[in-house]
Structure formats: structure tokens, C-alpha cells
Amino acid sequence: MCPRLLFAAFFLCLAPAALAAADAEAGAQVFRKCGACHTATEPVNRVGPSLLGILGRPVATFDGYSYSDAMQAFGDGKIWDDALLSEYLLSPKAMVPGTKMSFPGLKKPGDIADLIAYLKRAAKP
């Protein structure tokens, strides 16, 4: 089995427990890797789209952002949820070949869970 798929399967099996134990404060620190291109607290696009309210949002739909053709095709009918975002954050380029996102991904399931917890907290008024 492909190492990426093995890790994704492993993470998805642990995801409910990992997400339940996730730390939004630690996720804010992980988000520093994302902050040069994204914001999670404002509806403003930078080099990448705003991540404010990403969970529950259809993929590749933030107003005013010019998504790559690859991301638009990938997003057809998909909604960002914990599982999809977890898999994407593992390796964006592997999941969406041709994406404009140059970030290599997060390798630690705990970092991914913490980042998702932060994104959830950041979306609350």
C-alpha cells in the first residue's frame, strides 16, 4: 500500500480521538506555517484564499479568489470537512496535482488535528 494512503487510513481511524483531543492553541502555532499565504480570522484573500469558515464550505468557492483549474475540478461537489481537510493537509500537491499551493503538507496527525481545532475556533464570532 502507498505510504500516503497508509498514513491517511491510519489518521482517519484515529481522527475522532485525535480531533477530540486537539488543542486550538497549539493549532494557532501550527497555523504560523500557513499565515504567510492565508488568514483564518478575516474574509480577506492573500496569496491563498481566506480560510475563515473553511469547514462546511464547498471546496474552491471563497469569493474573489482565483482557484487553479485543478482545485476547481477536485472540488466539484466536495465540502471541506474534518476528514477531507485532514487528508489534504497531509500532502496538498499529492491530493490535488496542479494546485497553486506550494506548501508540502503536515506530517504529524496531532498537528493536523490541532490546526483543524484552530480553524474551527477562528471561525466563531
MARKE-252134 format. One record per residue: residue in three letters; x, y, z of N, C-alpha, C, CB in turn; residue number from 1. Coordinates in nm, 2 decimals, padded with zeros to 4 digits. Glycine has a CB too. Layout:
N
<'ALA' <X Y Z> <X Y Z> <X Y Z> <X Y Z> NUM>;
...
This chain:
125
<'MET' <00.08 -00.12 00.00> <00.00 00.00 00.00> <00.09 00.12 00.00> <-00.10 00.00 00.12> 1>;
<'CYS' <00.05 00.22 -00.07> <00.12 00.35 -00.08> <00.13 00.41 00.06> <00.04 00.45 -00.18> 2>;
<'PRO' <00.25 00.46 00.09> <00.27 00.52 00.23> <00.17 00.63 00.26> <00.41 00.58 00.24> 3>;
<'ARG' <00.14 00.72 00.16> <00.04 00.82 00.18> <-00.10 00.77 00.21> <00.03 00.91 00.05> 4>;
<'LEU' <-00.14 00.67 00.14> <-00.27 00.61 00.17> <-00.27 00.54 00.30> <-00.31 00.51 00.06> 5>;
<'LEU' <-00.16 00.47 00.34> <-00.15 00.41 00.47> <-00.16 00.51 00.58> <-00.02 00.33 00.48> 6>;
<'PHE' <-00.09 00.62 00.57> <-00.10 00.72 00.67> <-00.24 00.78 00.68> <00.01 00.84 00.64> 7>;
<'ALA' <-00.30 00.81 00.56> <-00.43 00.86 00.56> <-00.53 00.77 00.63> <-00.48 00.89 00.42> 8>;
<'ALA' <-00.52 00.64 00.60> <-00.61 00.54 00.66> <-00.58 00.53 00.81> <-00.58 00.40 00.60> 9>;
<'PHE' <-00.46 00.54 00.85> <-00.42 00.54 00.99> <-00.48 00.66 01.06> <-00.27 00.54 01.01> 10>;
<'PHE' <-00.46 00.78 01.00> <-00.51 00.90 01.06> <-00.66 00.90 01.07> <-00.47 01.03 00.97> 11>;
<'LEU' <-00.73 00.86 00.96> <-00.88 00.86 00.96> <-00.93 00.76 01.07> <-00.93 00.82 00.82> 12>;
<'CYS' <-00.86 00.65 01.10> <-00.90 00.57 01.21> <-00.89 00.63 01.34> <-00.82 00.44 01.20> 13>;
<'LEU' <-00.79 00.71 01.36> <-00.76 00.78 01.48> <-00.83 00.92 01.48> <-00.61 00.80 01.50> 14>;
<'ALA' <-00.88 00.97 01.37> <-00.93 01.11 01.36> <-01.03 01.14 01.47> <-00.99 01.13 01.23> 15>;
<'PRO' <-01.13 01.07 01.50> <-01.22 01.11 01.60> <-01.15 01.14 01.74> <-01.33 01.01 01.62> 16>;
<'ALA' <-01.06 01.05 01.78> <-00.99 01.06 01.90> <-00.89 01.18 01.89> <-00.91 00.94 01.94> 17>;
<'ALA' <-00.82 01.19 01.78> <-00.72 01.30 01.76> <-00.79 01.43 01.76> <-00.64 01.28 01.63> 18>;
<'LEU' <-00.90 01.44 01.69> <-00.97 01.57 01.69> <-01.04 01.60 01.82> <-01.08 01.56 01.58> 19>;
<'ALA' <-01.08 01.51 01.89> <-01.14 01.53 02.03> <-01.03 01.59 02.12> <-01.20 01.41 02.08> 20>;
<'ALA' <-00.91 01.54 02.11> <-00.80 01.58 02.20> <-00.72 01.70 02.14> <-00.71 01.46 02.22> 21>;
<'ALA' <-00.77 01.75 02.03> <-00.70 01.86 01.96> <-00.69 01.99 02.05> <-00.76 01.89 01.83> 22>;
<'ASP' <-00.58 02.06 02.03> <-00.56 02.18 02.10> <-00.55 02.30 02.01> <-00.42 02.17 02.18> 23>;
<'ALA' <-00.65 02.39 02.01> <-00.66 02.50 01.93> <-00.55 02.60 01.95> <-00.79 02.58 01.95> 24>;
<'GLU' <-00.50 02.61 02.07> <-00.38 02.70 02.09> <-00.26 02.65 02.02> <-00.35 02.71 02.25> 25>;
<'ALA' <-00.24 02.52 02.03> <-00.13 02.46 01.95> <-00.15 02.47 01.80> <-00.11 02.30 01.99> 26>;
<'GLY' <-00.27 02.46 01.76> <-00.31 02.48 01.62> <-00.28 02.62 01.57> <-00.46 02.45 01.60> 27>;
<'ALA' <-00.29 02.72 01.66> <-00.26 02.86 01.63> <-00.11 02.87 01.59> <-00.29 02.96 01.74> 28>;
<'GLN' <-00.03 02.79 01.67> <00.12 02.79 01.64> <00.14 02.72 01.50> <00.19 02.72 01.75> 29>;
<'VAL' <00.07 02.61 01.48> <00.09 02.54 01.35> <00.05 02.63 01.24> <00.00 02.41 01.35> 30>;
<'PHE' <-00.06 02.71 01.26> <-00.11 02.80 01.15> <00.00 02.90 01.11> <-00.23 02.87 01.20> 31>;
<'ARG' <00.10 02.92 01.19> <00.20 03.02 01.15> <00.27 02.98 01.02> <00.31 03.03 01.26> 32>;
<'LYS' <00.27 02.84 00.99> <00.32 02.79 00.87> <00.23 02.83 00.75> <00.33 02.64 00.87> 33>;
<'CYS' <00.11 02.86 00.78> <00.00 02.89 00.67> <-00.01 03.04 00.66> <-00.13 02.83 00.71> 34>;
<'GLY' <00.02 03.12 00.76> <-00.02 03.26 00.77> <00.05 03.35 00.67> <00.02 03.31 00.90> 35>;
<'ALA' <00.15 03.31 00.61> <00.21 03.40 00.50> <00.12 03.41 00.38> <00.35 03.34 00.46> 36>;
<'CYS' <00.04 03.30 00.36> <-00.05 03.30 00.24> <-00.20 03.30 00.27> <-00.02 03.17 00.16> 37>;
<'HIS' <-00.23 03.27 00.40> <-00.38 03.26 00.43> <-00.40 03.34 00.56> <-00.42 03.12 00.45> 38>;
<'THR' <-00.53 03.38 00.58> <-00.58 03.42 00.71> <-00.69 03.33 00.75> <-00.62 03.57 00.70> 39>;
<'ALA' <-00.71 03.31 00.88> <-00.82 03.23 00.92> <-00.92 03.31 01.00> <-00.77 03.12 01.01> 40>;
<'THR' <-00.89 03.44 01.02> <-00.98 03.53 01.10> <-01.04 03.64 01.03> <-00.90 03.58 01.21> 41>;
<'GLU' <-01.01 03.66 00.90> <-01.07 03.77 00.82> <-01.11 03.71 00.69> <-00.97 03.88 00.80> 42>;
<'PRO' <-01.22 03.77 00.63> <-01.26 03.73 00.50> <-01.18 03.80 00.39> <-01.41 03.75 00.48> 43>;
<'VAL' <-01.05 03.78 00.39> <-00.96 03.85 00.30> <-00.87 03.75 00.23> <-00.88 03.96 00.37> 44>;
<'ASN' <-00.86 03.76 00.10> <-00.77 03.67 00.03> <-00.63 03.73 00.03> <-00.82 03.64 -00.11> 45>;
<'ARG' <-00.53 03.64 00.04> <-00.39 03.68 00.02> <-00.34 03.60 -00.10> <-00.31 03.65 00.15> 46>;
<'VAL' <-00.22 03.55 -00.09> <-00.17 03.47 -00.20> <-00.26 03.35 -00.21> <-00.02 03.42 -00.17> 47>;
<'GLY' <-00.31 03.30 -00.10> <-00.41 03.19 -00.10> <-00.55 03.24 -00.04> <-00.37 03.07 -00.01> 48>;
<'PRO' <-00.65 03.17 -00.06> <-00.78 03.21 -00.01> <-00.79 03.22 00.14> <-00.89 03.12 -00.07> 49>;
<'SER' <-00.89 03.30 00.19> <-00.91 03.31 00.33> <-00.96 03.17 00.37> <-01.02 03.42 00.36> 50>;
<'LEU' <-00.92 03.13 00.49> <-00.96 03.00 00.55> <-01.07 03.02 00.65> <-00.85 02.92 00.61> 51>;
<'LEU' <-01.12 03.14 00.67> <-01.23 03.17 00.76> <-01.35 03.09 00.73> <-01.26 03.33 00.76> 52>;
<'GLY' <-01.39 03.01 00.82> <-01.51 02.93 00.79> <-01.50 02.82 00.69> <-01.62 03.01 00.75> 53>;
<'ILE' <-01.37 02.77 00.67> <-01.35 02.67 00.57> <-01.43 02.54 00.59> <-01.20 02.64 00.56> 54>;
<'LEU' <-01.44 02.50 00.72> <-01.51 02.37 00.74> <-01.66 02.39 00.72> <-01.49 02.32 00.89> 55>;
<'GLY' <-01.71 02.30 00.63> <-01.85 02.31 00.59> <-01.87 02.39 00.46> <-01.93 02.38 00.70> 56>;
<'ARG' <-01.76 02.45 00.41> <-01.77 02.53 00.29> <-01.74 02.44 00.17> <-01.68 02.65 00.29> 57>;
<'PRO' <-01.81 02.45 00.06> <-01.77 02.38 -00.06> <-01.63 02.41 -00.10> <-01.87 02.41 -00.18> 58>;
<'VAL' <-01.56 02.32 -00.15> <-01.42 02.33 -00.19> <-01.41 02.43 -00.31> <-01.35 02.20 -00.24> 59>;
<'ALA' <-01.31 02.52 -00.31> <-01.28 02.61 -00.42> <-01.39 02.71 -00.44> <-01.25 02.53 -00.54> 60>;
<'THR' <-01.45 02.77 -00.33> <-01.56 02.86 -00.35> <-01.55 02.99 -00.28> <-01.68 02.79 -00.31> 61>;
<'PHE' <-01.43 03.02 -00.22> <-01.43 03.15 -00.15> <-01.43 03.27 -00.24> <-01.30 03.16 -00.06> 62>;
<'ASP' <-01.52 03.36 -00.22> <-01.54 03.47 -00.31> <-01.42 03.55 -00.34> <-01.65 03.57 -00.26> 63>;
<'GLY' <-01.40 03.58 -00.47> <-01.29 03.67 -00.51> <-01.15 03.60 -00.52> <-01.28 03.77 -00.41> 64>;
<'TYR' <-01.14 03.47 -00.49> <-01.02 03.40 -00.51> <-01.01 03.33 -00.64> <-00.99 03.31 -00.39> 65>;
<'SER' <-00.90 03.34 -00.71> <-00.89 03.27 -00.84> <-00.82 03.13 -00.82> <-00.80 03.35 -00.94> 66>;
<'TYR' <-00.90 03.03 -00.80> <-00.86 02.89 -00.78> <-00.80 02.83 -00.91> <-00.97 02.80 -00.73> 67>;
<'SER' <-00.70 02.75 -00.90> <-00.65 02.67 -01.01> <-00.76 02.58 -01.07> <-00.52 02.59 -00.97> 68>;
<'ASP' <-00.74 02.55 -01.20> <-00.83 02.46 -01.27> <-00.83 02.33 -01.19> <-00.79 02.44 -01.41> 69>;
<'ALA' <-00.71 02.28 -01.14> <-00.70 02.16 -01.07> <-00.79 02.16 -00.95> <-00.55 02.13 -01.04> 70>;
<'MET' <-00.78 02.27 -00.87> <-00.86 02.27 -00.74> <-01.01 02.28 -00.77> <-00.81 02.40 -00.66> 71>;
<'GLN' <-01.04 02.35 -00.88> <-01.18 02.36 -00.91> <-01.24 02.22 -00.95> <-01.21 02.46 -01.03> 72>;
<'ALA' <-01.16 02.15 -01.03> <-01.20 02.02 -01.07> <-01.21 01.92 -00.95> <-01.11 01.96 -01.18> 73>;
<'PHE' <-01.11 01.93 -00.87> <-01.11 01.85 -00.74> <-01.23 01.88 -00.66> <-00.98 01.87 -00.67> 74>;
<'GLY' <-01.26 02.00 -00.65> <-01.37 02.05 -00.56> <-01.51 02.02 -00.60> <-01.36 02.19 -00.53> 75>;
<'ASP' <-01.53 01.98 -00.72> <-01.66 01.95 -00.78> <-01.75 01.87 -00.69> <-01.65 01.89 -00.92> 76>;
<'GLY' <-01.84 01.93 -00.61> <-01.93 01.86 -00.53> <-01.88 01.83 -00.39> <-01.97 01.74 -00.59> 77>;
<'LYS' <-01.75 01.86 -00.36> <-01.70 01.83 -00.23> <-01.71 01.94 -00.13> <-01.55 01.80 -00.24> 78>;
<'ILE' <-01.73 01.91 00.00> <-01.73 02.00 00.11> <-01.62 01.98 00.20> <-01.87 01.99 00.18> 79>;
<'TRP' <-01.55 02.09 00.24> <-01.44 02.07 00.34> <-01.50 02.03 00.47> <-01.36 02.20 00.36> 80>;
<'ASP' <-01.46 01.91 00.52> <-01.49 01.86 00.65> <-01.36 01.81 00.71> <-01.60 01.74 00.64> 81>;
<'ASP' <-01.37 01.76 00.84> <-01.25 01.72 00.91> <-01.17 01.62 00.83> <-01.29 01.66 01.04> 82>;
<'ALA' <-01.24 01.52 00.77> <-01.17 01.41 00.70> <-01.10 01.46 00.58> <-01.26 01.30 00.67> 83>;
<'LEU' <-01.17 01.53 00.50> <-01.12 01.58 00.37> <-01.00 01.68 00.39> <-01.22 01.65 00.28> 84>;
<'LEU' <-01.02 01.77 00.49> <-00.91 01.87 00.52> <-00.79 01.80 00.58> <-00.97 01.97 00.62> 85>;
<'SER' <-00.81 01.70 00.66> <-00.70 01.62 00.72> <-00.62 01.55 00.61> <-00.76 01.51 00.82> 86>;
<'GLU' <-00.69 01.49 00.51> <-00.62 01.43 00.40> <-00.54 01.53 00.32> <-00.72 01.34 00.32> 87>;
<'TYR' <-00.61 01.64 00.29> <-00.55 01.74 00.21> <-00.42 01.80 00.27> <-00.65 01.86 00.18> 88>;
<'LEU' <-00.43 01.83 00.40> <-00.32 01.89 00.48> <-00.20 01.80 00.48> <-00.36 01.93 00.61> 89>;
<'LEU' <-00.22 01.67 00.47> <-00.11 01.57 00.47> <-00.02 01.60 00.35> <-00.17 01.43 00.46> 90>;
<'SER' <-00.08 01.62 00.23> <00.00 01.65 00.11> <-00.08 01.71 00.00> <00.07 01.52 00.06> 91>;
<'PRO' <-00.10 01.84 00.00> <-00.18 01.91 -00.09> <-00.15 01.88 -00.24> <-00.17 02.06 -00.07> 92>;
<'LYS' <-00.03 01.88 -00.27> <00.01 01.85 -00.41> <-00.02 01.71 -00.46> <00.16 01.88 -00.43> 93>;
<'ALA' <-00.01 01.61 -00.36> <-00.04 01.47 -00.40> <-00.19 01.46 -00.42> <00.02 01.38 -00.29> 94>;
<'MET' <-00.27 01.53 -00.33> <-00.41 01.51 -00.34> <-00.47 01.59 -00.46> <-00.47 01.56 -00.21> 95>;
<'VAL' <-00.41 01.70 -00.49> <-00.46 01.79 -00.60> <-00.34 01.83 -00.69> <-00.53 01.92 -00.54> 96>;
<'PRO' <-00.30 01.73 -00.77> <-00.19 01.77 -00.87> <-00.23 01.89 -00.95> <-00.16 01.65 -00.96> 97>;
<'GLY' <-00.14 01.99 -00.96> <-00.17 02.11 -01.03> <-00.22 02.22 -00.95> <-00.27 02.08 -01.14> 98>;
<'THR' <-00.24 02.20 -00.81> <-00.28 02.31 -00.73> <-00.17 02.42 -00.72> <-00.31 02.25 -00.58> 99>;
<'LYS' <-00.22 02.54 -00.70> <-00.12 02.65 -00.68> <-00.05 02.65 -00.55> <-00.19 02.79 -00.70> 100>;
<'MET' <-00.10 02.57 -00.45> <-00.05 02.57 -00.32> <00.09 02.50 -00.32> <-00.15 02.51 -00.22> 101>;
<'SER' <00.19 02.57 -00.27> <00.32 02.51 -00.27> <00.36 02.45 -00.14> <00.43 02.62 -00.30> 102>;
<'PHE' <00.28 02.46 -00.04> <00.30 02.40 00.09> <00.31 02.25 00.08> <00.19 02.44 00.19> 103>;
<'PRO' <00.42 02.19 00.14> <00.44 02.04 00.13> <00.35 01.96 00.21> <00.58 02.01 00.16> 104>;
<'GLY' <00.29 02.01 00.31> <00.20 01.94 00.40> <00.25 01.92 00.54> <00.17 01.80 00.34> 105>;
<'LEU' <00.16 01.87 00.62> <00.19 01.85 00.76> <00.20 01.70 00.78> <00.08 01.91 00.86> 106>;
<'LYS' <00.30 01.66 00.85> <00.33 01.51 00.86> <00.28 01.45 00.99> <00.48 01.48 00.85> 107>;
<'LYS' <00.25 01.53 01.09> <00.21 01.48 01.22> <00.06 01.49 01.24> <00.28 01.56 01.34> 108>;
<'PRO' <-00.01 01.38 01.26> <-00.15 01.38 01.28> <-00.20 01.48 01.39> <-00.20 01.24 01.32> 109>;
<'GLY' <-00.12 01.49 01.50> <-00.15 01.59 01.60> <-00.15 01.73 01.55> <-00.05 01.57 01.72> 110>;
<'ASP' <-00.06 01.76 01.47> <-00.05 01.90 01.41> <-00.17 01.93 01.32> <00.08 01.92 01.33> 111>;
<'ILE' <-00.21 01.83 01.25> <-00.33 01.84 01.16> <-00.46 01.86 01.25> <-00.35 01.72 01.07> 112>;
<'ALA' <-00.47 01.78 01.35> <-00.59 01.79 01.44> <-00.59 01.92 01.51> <-00.59 01.67 01.54> 113>;
<'ASP' <-00.47 01.97 01.56> <-00.46 02.10 01.63> <-00.50 02.21 01.53> <-00.32 02.12 01.68> 114>;
<'LEU' <-00.45 02.20 01.41> <-00.48 02.31 01.31> <-00.63 02.32 01.28> <-00.40 02.28 01.18> 115>;
<'ILE' <-00.69 02.20 01.27> <-00.84 02.20 01.24> <-00.91 02.26 01.36> <-00.88 02.05 01.21> 116>;
<'ALA' <-00.87 02.22 01.48> <-00.93 02.28 01.60> <-00.92 02.43 01.60> <-00.87 02.22 01.73> 117>;
<'TYR' <-00.80 02.48 01.56> <-00.78 02.63 01.55> <-00.87 02.69 01.44> <-00.63 02.66 01.52> 118>;
<'LEU' <-00.88 02.63 01.33> <-00.97 02.68 01.22> <-01.11 02.69 01.27> <-00.95 02.60 01.09> 119>;
<'LYS' <-01.16 02.59 01.34> <-01.29 02.59 01.40> <-01.31 02.70 01.49> <-01.32 02.45 01.46> 120>;
<'ARG' <-01.22 02.72 01.58> <-01.22 02.83 01.68> <-01.22 02.96 01.62> <-01.11 02.81 01.78> 121>;
<'ALA' <-01.13 02.98 01.52> <-01.12 03.11 01.45> <-01.24 03.15 01.37> <-01.00 03.10 01.35> 122>;
<'ALA' <-01.32 03.05 01.34> <-01.45 03.08 01.26> <-01.56 03.13 01.35> <-01.49 02.96 01.18> 123>;
<'LYS' <-01.55 03.12 01.48> <-01.65 03.16 01.57> <-01.64 03.30 01.60> <-01.65 03.07 01.70> 124>;
<'PRO' <-01.76 03.37 01.60> <-01.75 03.52 01.63> <-01.72 03.55 01.77> <-01.88 03.58 01.59> 125>;
